[in-house]
Amino acid sequence: MNSKKKGDLGLGKAIAYYTTMGYSVSIPLTDSQDYDLVVEIDKELKKVQVKYTSYKPNKSYVAYFAVRGGTAGKITKQAEDVDFDILFVTTDSGECWSIPRSNCGRGVILNKSKDEFRV
């Protein structure tokens, strides 16, 4: 599965999760913003960045969220400059997390410390 298909899978899982929770989900018209979805939670709009990861260097999945673009895929924004409210991560094993931005650094290590955000 190529990276575009992995991104589609993550996006589909995020839409399904937030819809199942009873939230309204909106999809931006373009992909030039830092987020992939807008979700209305308790009458507040939240920007959601969606990531798919299969990267598991030390028995825990890791997701980074620097923005890449262009044909060479070079980093166009560092992680700390990426604007979103919630990070939704899905893995190649089908596990998912919905993590508030305040609990993310330059990325996240999906170990026991993030279990409260597992969905």
N, CA, C and O atoms as a GROMACS GRO file, in nm:
protein
  476
    1MET      N    1   0.086  -0.117   0.000
    1MET     CA    2   0.000   0.000   0.000
    1MET      C    3   0.090   0.124   0.000
    1MET      O    4   0.180   0.135   0.083
    2ASN      N    5   0.067   0.216  -0.092
    2ASN     CA    6   0.151   0.336  -0.098
    2ASN      C    7   0.106   0.438   0.008
    2ASN      O    8   0.003   0.419   0.073
    3SER      N    9   0.184   0.545   0.025
    3SER     CA   10   0.158   0.642   0.132
    3SER      C   11   0.024   0.714   0.114
    3SER      O   12  -0.041   0.749   0.213
    4LYS      N   13  -0.018   0.738  -0.009
    4LYS     CA   14  -0.149   0.802  -0.033
    4LYS      C   15  -0.262   0.712   0.017
    4LYS      O   16  -0.357   0.760   0.080
    5LYS      N   17  -0.253   0.582  -0.012
    5LYS     CA   18  -0.356   0.488   0.032
    5LYS      C   19  -0.356   0.476   0.185
    5LYS      O   20  -0.462   0.465   0.246
    6LYS      N   21  -0.237   0.479   0.246
    6LYS     CA   22  -0.229   0.476   0.393
    6LYS      C   23  -0.296   0.600   0.452
    6LYS      O   24  -0.367   0.591   0.552
    7GLY      N   25  -0.273   0.715   0.390
    7GLY     CA   26  -0.338   0.838   0.435
    7GLY      C   27  -0.489   0.829   0.421
    7GLY      O   28  -0.562   0.874   0.509
    8ASP      N   29  -0.536   0.772   0.310
    8ASP     CA   30  -0.680   0.754   0.290
    8ASP      C   31  -0.740   0.663   0.397
    8ASP      O   32  -0.849   0.689   0.448
    9LEU      N   33  -0.667   0.558   0.432
    9LEU     CA   34  -0.714   0.466   0.534
    9LEU      C   35  -0.726   0.538   0.670
    9LEU      O   36  -0.825   0.522   0.740
   10GLY      N   37  -0.624   0.615   0.704
   10GLY     CA   38  -0.629   0.691   0.829
   10GLY      C   39  -0.744   0.790   0.830
   10GLY      O   40  -0.814   0.802   0.931
   11LEU      N   41  -0.764   0.860   0.720
   11LEU     CA   42  -0.872   0.957   0.710
   11LEU      C   43  -1.009   0.889   0.725
   11LEU      O   44  -1.096   0.940   0.795
   12GLY      N   45  -1.026   0.776   0.660
   12GLY     CA   46  -1.151   0.702   0.669
   12GLY      C   47  -1.180   0.656   0.812
   12GLY      O   48  -1.294   0.664   0.858
   13LYS      N   49  -1.077   0.609   0.880
   13LYS     CA   50  -1.095   0.565   1.019
   13LYS      C   51  -1.129   0.683   1.110
   13LYS      O   52  -1.212   0.670   1.200
   14ALA      N   53  -1.066   0.798   1.086
   14ALA     CA   54  -1.094   0.916   1.166
   14ALA      C   55  -1.239   0.961   1.145
   14ALA      O   56  -1.310   0.990   1.242
   15ILE      N   57  -1.283   0.967   1.020
   15ILE     CA   58  -1.421   1.007   0.990
   15ILE      C   59  -1.518   0.910   1.057
   15ILE      O   60  -1.616   0.953   1.118
   16ALA      N   61  -1.492   0.781   1.046
   16ALA     CA   62  -1.580   0.681   1.108
   16ALA      C   63  -1.584   0.698   1.259
   16ALA      O   64  -1.692   0.693   1.319
   17TYR      N   65  -1.469   0.717   1.322
   17TYR     CA   66  -1.465   0.731   1.467
   17TYR      C   67  -1.543   0.853   1.514
   17TYR      O   68  -1.630   0.841   1.601
   18TYR      N   69  -1.514   0.970   1.458
   18TYR     CA   70  -1.580   1.092   1.504
   18TYR      C   71  -1.730   1.091   1.472
   18TYR      O   72  -1.810   1.142   1.550
   19THR      N   73  -1.768   1.032   1.360
   19THR     CA   74  -1.909   1.020   1.325
   19THR      C   75  -1.980   0.927   1.423
   19THR      O   76  -2.091   0.957   1.467
   20THR      N   77  -1.917   0.815   1.458
   20THR     CA   78  -1.973   0.722   1.554
   20THR      C   79  -1.991   0.788   1.691
   20THR      O   80  -2.085   0.754   1.764
   21MET      N   81  -1.904   0.881   1.725
   21MET     CA   82  -1.914   0.953   1.853
   21MET      C   83  -2.026   1.057   1.850
   21MET      O   84  -2.055   1.119   1.952
   22GLY      N   85  -2.087   1.077   1.733
   22GLY     CA   86  -2.198   1.171   1.721
   22GLY      C   87  -2.156   1.312   1.685
   22GLY      O   88  -2.237   1.405   1.693
   23TYR      N   89  -2.030   1.330   1.646
   23TYR     CA   90  -1.979   1.462   1.609
   23TYR      C   91  -2.002   1.488   1.461
   23TYR      O   92  -2.003   1.396   1.380
   24SER      N   93  -2.021   1.614   1.426
   24SER     CA   94  -2.027   1.653   1.284
   24SER      C   95  -1.885   1.663   1.232
   24SER      O   96  -1.797   1.718   1.298
   25VAL      N   97  -1.863   1.608   1.113
   25VAL     CA   98  -1.729   1.606   1.053
   25VAL      C   99  -1.734   1.680   0.920
   25VAL      O  100  -1.823   1.655   0.838
   26SER      N  101  -1.639   1.770   0.900
   26SER     CA  102  -1.627   1.842   0.773
   26SER      C  103  -1.490   1.814   0.714
   26SER      O  104  -1.390   1.801   0.785
   27ILE      N  105  -1.487   1.805   0.582
   27ILE     CA  106  -1.362   1.780   0.510
   27ILE      C  107  -1.326   1.906   0.433
   27ILE      O  108  -1.407   1.953   0.353
   28PRO      N  109  -1.206   1.961   0.454
   28PRO     CA  110  -1.165   2.081   0.380
   28PRO      C  111  -1.163   2.054   0.229
   28PRO      O  112  -1.141   1.941   0.185
   29LEU      N  113  -1.187   2.158   0.152
   29LEU     CA  114  -1.189   2.145   0.006
   29LEU      C  115  -1.051   2.119  -0.054
   29LEU      O  116  -1.041   2.056  -0.159
   30THR      N  117  -0.946   2.167   0.011
   30THR     CA  118  -0.811   2.150  -0.042
   30THR      C  119  -0.724   2.083   0.062
   30THR      O  120  -0.768   2.060   0.176
   31ASP      N  121  -0.602   2.050   0.025
   31ASP     CA  122  -0.511   1.990   0.122
   31ASP      C  123  -0.392   2.081   0.152
   31ASP      O  124  -0.283   2.033   0.184
   32SER      N  125  -0.413   2.212   0.142
   32SER     CA  126  -0.304   2.306   0.165
   32SER      C  127  -0.297   2.355   0.310
   32SER      O  128  -0.209   2.434   0.344
   33GLN      N  129  -0.388   2.310   0.395
   33GLN     CA  130  -0.385   2.349   0.536
   33GLN      C  131  -0.315   2.239   0.618
   33GLN      O  132  -0.287   2.131   0.567
   34ASP      N  133  -0.288   2.268   0.746
   34ASP     CA  134  -0.217   2.174   0.832
   34ASP      C  135  -0.305   2.062   0.885
   34ASP      O  136  -0.255   1.966   0.944
   35TYR      N  137  -0.434   2.072   0.866
   35TYR     CA  138  -0.527   1.974   0.922
   35TYR      C  139  -0.602   1.905   0.809
   35TYR      O  140  -0.609   1.955   0.697
   36ASP      N  141  -0.658   1.788   0.843
   36ASP     CA  142  -0.726   1.706   0.744
   36ASP      C  143  -0.878   1.705   0.759
   36ASP      O  144  -0.950   1.680   0.662
   37LEU      N  145  -0.926   1.734   0.880
   37LEU     CA  146  -1.069   1.734   0.909
   37LEU      C  147  -1.101   1.848   1.004
   37LEU      O  148  -1.014   1.900   1.073
   38VAL      N  149  -1.227   1.887   1.007
   38VAL     CA  150  -1.279   1.976   1.109
   38VAL      C  151  -1.393   1.900   1.176
   38VAL      O  152  -1.484   1.850   1.109
   39VAL      N  153  -1.386   1.892   1.308
   39VAL     CA  154  -1.485   1.816   1.384
   39VAL      C  155  -1.551   1.910   1.485
   39VAL      O  156  -1.483   1.982   1.558
   40GLU      N  157  -1.684   1.908   1.488
   40GLU     CA  158  -1.756   1.989   1.586
   40GLU      C  159  -1.779   1.905   1.711
   40GLU      O  160  -1.855   1.808   1.710
   41ILE      N  161  -1.712   1.945   1.820
   41ILE     CA  162  -1.722   1.876   1.948
   41ILE      C  163  -1.774   1.976   2.051
   41ILE      O  164  -1.710   2.078   2.076
   42ASP      N  165  -1.888   1.948   2.110
   42ASP     CA  166  -1.948   2.038   2.210
   42ASP      C  167  -1.957   2.181   2.158
   42ASP      O  168  -1.920   2.276   2.228
   43LYS      N  169  -2.006   2.196   2.037
   43LYS     CA  170  -2.028   2.327   1.972
   43LYS      C  171  -1.899   2.403   1.944
   43LYS      O  172  -1.902   2.524   1.919
   44GLU      N  173  -1.785   2.335   1.949
   44GLU     CA  174  -1.656   2.396   1.913
   44GLU      C  175  -1.598   2.324   1.793
   44GLU      O  176  -1.603   2.201   1.786
   45LEU      N  177  -1.542   2.401   1.700
   45LEU     CA  178  -1.478   2.340   1.584
   45LEU      C  179  -1.333   2.309   1.618
   45LEU      O  180  -1.260   2.394   1.668
   46LYS      N  181  -1.291   2.184   1.592
   46LYS     CA  182  -1.156   2.138   1.620
   46LYS      C  183  -1.090   2.095   1.489
   46LYS      O  184  -1.148   2.022   1.409
   47LYS      N  185  -0.967   2.142   1.470
   47LYS     CA  186  -0.889   2.102   1.352
   47LYS      C  187  -0.817   1.971   1.385
   47LYS      O  188  -0.746   1.962   1.486
   48VAL      N  189  -0.836   1.871   1.300
   48VAL     CA  190  -0.779   1.739   1.325
   48VAL      C  191  -0.677   1.706   1.216
   48VAL      O  192  -0.707   1.711   1.097
   49GLN      N  193  -0.555   1.673   1.259
   49GLN     CA  194  -0.456   1.622   1.166
   49GLN      C  195  -0.457   1.470   1.179
   49GLN      O  196  -0.455   1.417   1.290
   50VAL      N  197  -0.459   1.400   1.066
   50VAL     CA  198  -0.466   1.254   1.064
   50VAL      C  199  -0.333   1.198   1.017
   50VAL      O  200  -0.276   1.244   0.918
   51LYS      N  201  -0.284   1.099   1.090
   51LYS     CA  202  -0.160   1.031   1.052
   51LYS      C  203  -0.181   0.881   1.055
   51LYS      O  204  -0.256   0.828   1.137
   52TYR      N  205  -0.113   0.812   0.964
   52TYR     CA  206  -0.105   0.666   0.961
   52TYR      C  207   0.041   0.633   0.987
   52TYR      O  208   0.130   0.694   0.929
   53THR      N  209   0.066   0.536   1.074
   53THR     CA  210   0.205   0.496   1.097
   53THR      C  211   0.221   0.346   1.104
   53THR      O  212   0.134   0.274   1.154
   54SER      N  213   0.332   0.300   1.053
   54SER     CA  214   0.374   0.162   1.071
   54SER      C  215   0.513   0.161   1.135
   54SER      O  216   0.574   0.056   1.152
   55TYR      N  217   0.563   0.281   1.169
   55TYR     CA  218   0.697   0.298   1.227
   55TYR      C  219   0.694   0.258   1.374
   55TYR      O  220   0.624   0.320   1.454
   56LYS      N  221   0.772   0.155   1.409
   56LYS     CA  222   0.771   0.098   1.543
   56LYS      C  223   0.914   0.063   1.583
   56LYS      O  224   0.950  -0.054   1.588
   57PRO      N  225   0.997   0.165   1.612
   57PRO     CA  226   1.139   0.140   1.636
   57PRO      C  227   1.171   0.064   1.765
   57PRO      O  228   1.265  -0.015   1.768
   58ASN      N  229   1.094   0.085   1.871
   58ASN     CA  230   1.123   0.022   2.000
   58ASN      C  231   0.998  -0.037   2.062
   58ASN      O  232   0.967  -0.009   2.178
   59LYS      N  233   0.926  -0.118   1.988
   59LYS     CA  234   0.804  -0.185   2.032
   59LYS      C  235   0.684  -0.093   2.053
   59LYS      O  236   0.577  -0.140   2.091
   60SER      N  237   0.700   0.037   2.030
   60SER     CA  238   0.589   0.131   2.037
   60SER      C  239   0.583   0.208   1.906
   60SER      O  240   0.686   0.248   1.851
   61TYR      N  241   0.462   0.229   1.856
   61TYR     CA  242   0.446   0.307   1.733
   61TYR      C  243   0.485   0.452   1.759
   61TYR      O  244   0.471   0.503   1.870
   62VAL      N  245   0.535   0.517   1.655
   62VAL     CA  246   0.575   0.657   1.661
   62VAL      C  247   0.513   0.728   1.541
   62VAL      O  248   0.513   0.677   1.429
   63ALA      N  249   0.459   0.848   1.566
   63ALA     CA  250   0.405   0.932   1.459
   63ALA      C  251   0.463   1.071   1.472
   63ALA      O  252   0.455   1.133   1.578
   64TYR      N  253   0.521   1.121   1.364
   64TYR     CA  254   0.572   1.257   1.359
   64TYR      C  255   0.478   1.340   1.272
   64TYR      O  256   0.407   1.285   1.188
   65PHE      N  257   0.476   1.471   1.293
   65PHE     CA  258   0.384   1.549   1.213
   65PHE      C  259   0.442   1.675   1.153
   65PHE      O  260   0.373   1.777   1.145
   66ALA      N  261   0.566   1.671   1.113
   66ALA     CA  262   0.616   1.778   1.029
   66ALA      C  263   0.542   1.768   0.896
   66ALA      O  264   0.508   1.658   0.851
   67VAL      N  265   0.517   1.882   0.832
   67VAL     CA  266   0.445   1.882   0.705
   67VAL      C  267   0.546   1.868   0.591
   67VAL      O  268   0.645   1.941   0.585
   68ARG      N  269   0.519   1.774   0.502
   68ARG     CA  270   0.605   1.753   0.385
   68ARG      C  271   0.528   1.794   0.261
   68ARG      O  272   0.406   1.782   0.256
   69GLY      N  273   0.600   1.842   0.162
   69GLY     CA  274   0.533   1.882   0.040
   69GLY      C  275   0.627   1.882  -0.078
   69GLY      O  276   0.745   1.850  -0.065
   70GLY      N  277   0.573   1.918  -0.192
   70GLY     CA  278   0.654   1.921  -0.314
   70GLY      C  279   0.684   1.783  -0.367
   70GLY      O  280   0.647   1.683  -0.305
   71THR      N  281   0.750   1.778  -0.480
   71THR     CA  282   0.778   1.649  -0.543
   71THR      C  283   0.888   1.573  -0.471
   71THR      O  284   0.893   1.450  -0.480
   72ALA      N  285   0.977   1.643  -0.401
   72ALA     CA  286   1.086   1.576  -0.330
   72ALA      C  287   1.044   1.535  -0.190
   72ALA      O  288   1.120   1.466  -0.122
   73GLY      N  289   0.926   1.577  -0.145
   73GLY     CA  290   0.878   1.542  -0.012
   73GLY      C  291   0.957   1.606   0.100
   73GLY      O  292   0.962   1.554   0.211
   74LYS      N  293   1.019   1.720   0.071
   74LYS     CA  294   1.100   1.783   0.175
   74LYS      C  295   1.011   1.852   0.278
   74LYS      O  296   0.899   1.894   0.247
   75ILE      N  297   1.060   1.863   0.400
   75ILE     CA  298   0.982   1.922   0.508
   75ILE      C  299   0.959   2.070   0.480
   75ILE      O  300   1.054   2.144   0.455
   76THR      N  301   0.832   2.112   0.484
   76THR     CA  302   0.798   2.252   0.460
   76THR      C  303   0.759   2.323   0.589
   76THR      O  304   0.760   2.445   0.595
   77LYS      N  305   0.723   2.245   0.693
   77LYS     CA  306   0.692   2.301   0.824
   77LYS      C  307   0.742   2.206   0.930
   77LYS      O  308   0.721   2.085   0.920
   78GLN      N  309   0.807   2.258   1.031
   78GLN     CA  310   0.850   2.176   1.143
   78GLN      C  311   0.730   2.144   1.230
   78GLN      O  312   0.630   2.216   1.227
   79ALA      N  313   0.739   2.038   1.307
   79ALA     CA  314   0.627   1.991   1.388
   79ALA      C  315   0.570   2.098   1.479
   79ALA      O  316   0.448   2.109   1.492
   80GLU      N  317   0.654   2.177   1.542
   80GLU     CA  318   0.605   2.277   1.637
   80GLU      C  319   0.527   2.390   1.568
   80GLU      O  320   0.457   2.465   1.635
   81ASP      N  321   0.539   2.402   1.437
   81ASP     CA  322   0.469   2.506   1.361
   81ASP      C  323   0.340   2.458   1.295
   81ASP      O  324   0.270   2.536   1.232
   82VAL      N  325   0.310   2.329   1.310
   82VAL     CA  326   0.191   2.272   1.247
   82VAL      C  327   0.069   2.305   1.334
   82VAL      O  328   0.069   2.279   1.454
   83ASP      N  329  -0.034   2.363   1.272
   83ASP     CA  330  -0.152   2.412   1.342
   83ASP      C  331  -0.266   2.312   1.337
   83ASP      O  332  -0.325   2.289   1.231
   84PHE      N  333  -0.298   2.252   1.452
   84PHE     CA  334  -0.412   2.162   1.464
   84PHE      C  335  -0.448   2.153   1.612
   84PHE      O  336  -0.371   2.194   1.698
   85ASP      N  337  -0.567   2.098   1.640
   85ASP     CA  338  -0.614   2.084   1.778
   85ASP      C  339  -0.606   1.939   1.827
   85ASP      O  340  -0.583   1.914   1.945
   86ILE      N  341  -0.627   1.846   1.736
   86ILE     CA  342  -0.629   1.703   1.771
   86ILE      C  343  -0.547   1.626   1.667
   86ILE      O  344  -0.556   1.653   1.547
   87LEU      N  345  -0.468   1.531   1.715
   87LEU     CA  346  -0.396   1.440   1.627
   87LEU      C  347  -0.466   1.305   1.633
   87LEU      O  348  -0.476   1.245   1.740
   88PHE      N  349  -0.513   1.257   1.518
   88PHE     CA  350  -0.573   1.124   1.509
   88PHE      C  351  -0.472   1.035   1.441
   88PHE      O  352  -0.428   1.063   1.329
   89VAL      N  353  -0.434   0.927   1.508
   89VAL     CA  354  -0.333   0.836   1.453
   89VAL      C  355  -0.393   0.697   1.440
   89VAL      O  356  -0.459   0.649   1.532
   90THR      N  357  -0.369   0.634   1.327
   90THR     CA  358  -0.403   0.493   1.310
   90THR      C  359  -0.275   0.420   1.267
   90THR      O  360  -0.187   0.477   1.203
   91THR      N  361  -0.268   0.292   1.304
   91THR     CA  362  -0.148   0.214   1.276
   91THR      C  363  -0.178   0.100   1.180
   91THR      O  364  -0.293   0.070   1.149
   92ASP      N  365  -0.071   0.037   1.134
   92ASP     CA  366  -0.088  -0.075   1.042
   92ASP      C  367  -0.154  -0.196   1.110
   92ASP      O  368  -0.196  -0.289   1.042
   93SER      N  369  -0.164  -0.195   1.243
   93SER     CA  370  -0.233  -0.302   1.315
   93SER      C  371  -0.380  -0.268   1.340
   93SER      O  372  -0.454  -0.348   1.398
   94GLY      N  373  -0.423  -0.146   1.298
   94GLY     CA  374  -0.563  -0.106   1.312
   94GLY      C  375  -0.594  -0.030   1.439
   94GLY      O  376  -0.709   0.011   1.459
   95GLU      N  377  -0.496  -0.009   1.526
   95GLU     CA  378  -0.519   0.067   1.648
   95GLU      C  379  -0.530   0.216   1.616
   95GLU      O  380  -0.471   0.263   1.519
   96CYS      N  381  -0.609   0.290   1.698
   96CYS     CA  382  -0.628   0.432   1.674
   96CYS      C  383  -0.621   0.511   1.804
   96CYS      O  384  -0.654   0.460   1.911
   97TRP      N  385  -0.577   0.635   1.794
   97TRP     CA  386  -0.570   0.729   1.904
   97TRP      C  387  -0.623   0.864   1.858
   97TRP      O  388  -0.607   0.902   1.742
   98SER      N  389  -0.686   0.937   1.951
   98SER     CA  390  -0.730   1.074   1.927
   98SER      C  391  -0.668   1.156   2.040
   98SER      O  392  -0.714   1.153   2.154
   99ILE      N  393  -0.562   1.231   2.006
   99ILE     CA  394  -0.476   1.294   2.107
   99ILE      C  395  -0.482   1.446   2.095
   99ILE      O  396  -0.455   1.501   1.988
  100PRO      N  397  -0.517   1.516   2.205
  100PRO     CA  398  -0.515   1.662   2.202
  100PRO      C  399  -0.374   1.715   2.172
  100PRO      O  400  -0.274   1.655   2.213
  101ARG      N  401  -0.366   1.826   2.102
  101ARG     CA  402  -0.238   1.887   2.064
  101ARG      C  403  -0.148   1.909   2.186
  101ARG      O  404  -0.026   1.895   2.176
  102SER      N  405  -0.208   1.943   2.300
  102SER     CA  406  -0.130   1.971   2.420
  102SER      C  407  -0.055   1.848   2.471
  102SER      O  408   0.036   1.860   2.553
  103ASN      N  409  -0.090   1.730   2.423
  103ASN     CA  410  -0.022   1.607   2.462
  103ASN      C  411   0.074   1.555   2.354
  103ASN      O  412   0.116   1.440   2.357
  104CYS      N  413   0.106   1.643   2.260
  104CYS     CA  414   0.198   1.607   2.152
  104CYS      C  415   0.319   1.701   2.156
  104CYS      O  416   0.305   1.820   2.183
  105GLY      N  417   0.434   1.648   2.131
  105GLY     CA  418   0.552   1.732   2.115
  105GLY      C  419   0.577   1.747   1.966
  105GLY      O  420   0.493   1.798   1.892
  106ARG      N  421   0.694   1.703   1.921
  106ARG     CA  422   0.728   1.703   1.779
  106ARG      C  423   0.663   1.584   1.709
  106ARG      O  424   0.669   1.569   1.586
  107GLY      N  425   0.601   1.501   1.790
  107GLY     CA  426   0.535   1.380   1.745
  107GLY      C  427   0.488   1.306   1.868
  107GLY      O  428   0.491   1.361   1.977
  108VAL      N  429   0.447   1.182   1.852
  108VAL     CA  430   0.401   1.105   1.967
  108VAL      C  431   0.456   0.963   1.961
  108VAL      O  432   0.470   0.903   1.855
  109ILE      N  433   0.487   0.912   2.080
  109ILE     CA  434   0.521   0.771   2.096
  109ILE      C  435   0.396   0.708   2.155
  109ILE      O  436   0.352   0.747   2.263
  110LEU      N  437   0.340   0.612   2.086
  110LEU     CA  438   0.211   0.554   2.125
  110LEU      C  439   0.233   0.435   2.219
  110LEU      O  440   0.212   0.319   2.182
  111ASN      N  441   0.276   0.468   2.341
  111ASN     CA  442   0.298   0.367   2.443
  111ASN      C  443   0.193   0.381   2.552
  111ASN      O  444   0.092   0.450   2.532
  112LYS      N  445   0.214   0.319   2.667
  112LYS     CA  446   0.115   0.321   2.775
  112LYS      C  447   0.079   0.462   2.822
  112LYS      O  448  -0.032   0.484   2.871
  113SER      N  449   0.171   0.557   2.806
  113SER     CA  450   0.142   0.694   2.849
  113SER      C  451   0.032   0.758   2.764
  113SER      O  452  -0.026   0.860   2.804
  114LYS      N  453   0.002   0.702   2.650
  114LYS     CA  454  -0.104   0.754   2.562
  114LYS      C  455  -0.229   0.667   2.562
  114LYS      O  456  -0.320   0.690   2.482
  115ASP      N  457  -0.234   0.567   2.650
  115ASP     CA  458  -0.350   0.477   2.652
  115ASP      C  459  -0.482   0.547   2.675
  115ASP      O  460  -0.585   0.501   2.625
  116GLU      N  461  -0.483   0.657   2.750
  116GLU     CA  462  -0.608   0.728   2.777
  116GLU      C  463  -0.670   0.788   2.649
  116GLU      O  464  -0.788   0.822   2.647
  117PHE      N  465  -0.589   0.799   2.542
  117PHE     CA  466  -0.636   0.856   2.417
  117PHE      C  467  -0.667   0.750   2.312
  117PHE      O  468  -0.708   0.783   2.200
  118ARG      N  469  -0.646   0.624   2.348
  118ARG     CA  470  -0.676   0.514   2.254
  118ARG      C  471  -0.826   0.506   2.231
  118ARG      O  472  -0.904   0.517   2.325
  119VAL      N  473  -0.865   0.487   2.105
  119VAL     CA  474  -1.010   0.481   2.073
  119VAL      C  475  -1.044   0.346   2.014
  119VAL      O  476  -1.160   0.321   1.981
   0.00000   0.00000   0.00000
